[in-house]
Amino acid sequence: MANYTGFSTIDRVKNFKLTDKELVKRDFLNLLHIKQGEMPNRPEVGTTIWNFVFEPNTEDTIRKIKNEIMRLAELDKRLTFEDINIEYKQHSVIVEIGTRIYPDVNLEVLILEFDERSNTVSYSS
């Protein structure tokens, strides 16, 4: 029996149902597409990471991105983040996160790519 059940039409053809880890990942990815303050009556929802994608690759910028990732982890109690690594590439920022998705205790690596050309974020694990 699934702990979490939901629906998503993104990258799905017929079966829109998502459960457990895939649902939590999709919810997190959806959160990353919302700029903080865009959702009416929910100013805490969304992220400020997009403000840093165009910034220079400095220790201060990396620290701000890590702090933002940790703030987002507090919004979704199903996720715990560890071992955050950030790498700048041409036209994108790669954020690699060691994560645990409740109730599973195994560490999983989630790789997020913030693409400044398309203004999208994608993930792989």
Secondary structure by P-SEA (a helix, b strand, c coil): ccccccccccccccccccccaaaaaaaaaaaaacccccccccccccccccccccccccaaaaaaaaaaaaaaaaacccccccbbbbbbcccbbbbbbbcccccccbbbbbbbbbccccccccccc
